[in-house]
Amino acid sequence: MSIISFDENDRVMMFIDLRNMTKSVSKDSKYSRIDFVSLVRCLKGPRKLVAAYVFDSKGAIDATDTSKRFHDYLRYKGFRVIARDSYDMEQNTQKEVDVAMAVQMVVHAFKDNYDVAIVVSGDRDFIPAIQEVQSAGKRVEVAAFKTSVADEMERQSDVFHNLDSEPILSLMNPAEITETIDTVQEAI
């Protein structure tokens, strides 16, 4: 029995590292994608969701930018999308995104906007922020796929959610597969 208590009255905020999650799925199956609405519903359970943040970088603004359309879709579904204009095309990496997510986690903890933070990422860069949130008296749950989570992230969390056992993946429409594969390959 865990000493961590669960209360239906807990206020939950979710902090989702979009690239980390989509890369985790794309390396295992190019025909699956995460249903982010189902992800939030599974992780929050009966608790009150205060907000679900998604952190990403913006792609080049042009007619082929699928990230903007996806960000708009997430906003329509109720997510708060923080998209940093910081993608490094030369190194093919995003910048500032992890820091923006860590700052939001800590700021909201110290403003007492939530009781439980759910970090949806396996990236160990979040460990210092998780420790600060816990020192503010908040609980931190980490959700990630087992193949893409740092061991220390699991140990640092108050609760670990293995996303491999959650019903959050959906198959893509065949018409979308080519477009999505091209987008993921460009992002990786």
C-alpha positions in Angstrom: 0.0 0.0 0.0 1.3 3.4 -1.0 1.6 6.3 1.5 0.5 8.7 -1.3 -3.1 9.6 -0.9 -5.5 10.1 -3.8 -8.4 12.4 -3.5 -11.1 13.1 -6.0 -11.0 16.7 -4.9 -7.3 17.1 -6.0 -6.7 19.8 -8.6 -4.6 18.4 -11.5 -2.5 20.3 -14.1 -1.0 18.4 -16.9 2.3 19.4 -18.6 2.8 17.6 -21.9 6.1 17.6 -23.8 4.6 17.1 -27.3 7.8 16.2 -29.3 8.9 13.7 -26.6 5.6 11.9 -26.8 5.2 11.9 -30.5 8.8 10.7 -31.1 8.2 7.9 -28.5 5.3 6.6 -30.5 6.7 7.1 -34.0 9.8 5.1 -33.3 7.7 2.1 -32.3 4.9 2.4 -34.9 4.6 4.8 -37.7 0.9 3.9 -38.1 -0.2 4.9 -34.6 -0.7 8.3 -32.9 -1.6 9.5 -29.5 -5.1 10.5 -28.8 -4.3 13.4 -26.5 -7.9 13.8 -25.2 -8.0 10.2 -24.1 -4.5 10.6 -22.6 -5.8 13.4 -20.4 -8.9 11.6 -19.4 -7.0 8.4 -18.5 -4.4 10.3 -16.4 -6.7 12.7 -14.5 -9.2 10.0 -13.5 -12.0 11.3 -11.3 -9.9 14.4 -10.2 -10.6 18.0 -11.3 -8.5 19.1 -14.3 -7.5 22.7 -13.9 -5.5 22.9 -17.2 -3.7 20.7 -19.7 -0.6 22.4 -21.2 1.1 21.2 -24.4 4.6 22.4 -25.1 6.2 22.4 -28.5 8.2 24.4 -31.0 6.7 26.1 -34.0 7.7 24.9 -37.5 8.4 27.2 -40.3 5.3 29.2 -41.1 4.3 28.2 -44.6 1.6 26.2 -46.4 3.2 22.8 -45.4 3.3 23.6 -41.6 1.3 20.8 -40.1 2.3 21.6 -36.6 0.2 24.8 -36.6 -2.9 22.9 -37.7 -2.3 20.3 -35.0 -1.7 23.1 -32.4 -5.0 24.7 -33.5 -6.8 21.3 -33.1 -5.4 20.9 -29.6 -6.5 24.4 -28.7 -10.0 23.6 -30.0 -10.1 20.6 -27.7 -9.2 22.8 -24.7 -5.5 22.4 -24.4 -3.3 25.4 -23.6 -0.6 25.3 -26.3 2.7 26.9 -25.6 4.6 26.9 -28.9 8.1 28.4 -28.8 9.4 30.0 -31.9 12.7 28.3 -31.4 13.2 25.4 -33.7 16.9 25.1 -34.7 16.8 24.0 -38.4 20.6 23.4 -38.6 20.7 21.0 -35.6 17.1 19.7 -36.2 16.2 20.3 -32.5 13.8 22.4 -30.6 15.1 25.0 -28.1 13.6 26.6 -25.0 10.6 24.1 -24.8 11.8 22.1 -21.8 12.6 25.3 -19.9 9.2 26.8 -20.7 7.5 23.7 -19.4 9.6 23.6 -16.3 9.0 27.2 -15.5 5.2 26.8 -15.9 5.3 23.7 -13.6 7.1 25.6 -10.9 5.2 28.9 -11.2 1.8 27.2 -11.0 3.0 25.2 -8.0 4.0 28.3 -6.1 0.8 30.1 -7.1 -1.1 27.1 -5.6 -3.0 26.5 -8.8 -2.9 22.7 -8.4 -2.4 19.8 -6.0 -1.0 17.3 -8.5 1.3 18.0 -11.5 1.3 15.3 -14.2 4.4 15.5 -16.3 3.9 13.7 -19.6 7.5 13.1 -20.7 10.3 10.7 -20.1 13.0 13.4 -20.4 15.1 13.6 -17.3 15.7 17.3 -17.9 12.6 17.9 -15.9 14.0 16.4 -12.6 15.1 19.7 -11.1 11.6 21.2 -11.7 9.9 18.1 -10.3 12.0 18.4 -7.2 11.1 22.1 -6.7 7.4 21.3 -7.2 7.6 18.5 -4.6 9.4 20.9 -2.2 6.4 23.2 -2.6 4.2 20.4 -1.1 2.8 19.2 -4.4 2.6 15.7 -5.8 4.2 14.9 -9.2 3.1 12.1 -11.4 5.1 11.1 -14.5 3.5 9.5 -17.5 5.6 8.0 -20.3 6.2 5.0 -22.4 8.4 2.5 -20.7 10.9 2.5 -23.6 11.4 6.2 -23.5 11.5 7.2 -19.8 14.7 7.8 -17.9 14.9 5.5 -14.8 15.5 8.5 -12.6 12.2 10.1 -13.8 10.4 7.1 -12.6 12.1 7.1 -9.2 11.7 10.9 -8.7 7.9 10.8 -9.4 5.4 10.2 -6.6 3.4 8.0 -9.1 4.6 6.6 -12.5 2.0 5.9 -15.2 3.2 3.5 -17.8 1.5 4.7 -21.0 2.1 1.3 -22.7 -0.9 0.0 -20.7 -3.2 2.9 -21.3 -5.7 3.0 -24.2 -4.4 6.2 -25.8 -3.1 5.1 -29.2 -5.3 5.2 -32.3 -4.6 4.1 -35.8 -4.1 6.7 -38.5 -6.4 7.2 -41.4 -4.4 5.8 -44.4 -4.7 9.1 -46.2 -2.9 10.8 -43.2 -0.1 8.3 -42.9 2.1 9.6 -45.7 1.7 13.2 -44.6 2.4 12.3 -40.9 5.5 10.2 -41.8 6.9 13.1 -43.8 6.2 15.5 -40.9 7.7 13.2 -38.2 10.8 12.5 -40.4 11.3 16.3 -40.9 11.0 16.8 -37.1 13.5 14.0 -36.2 
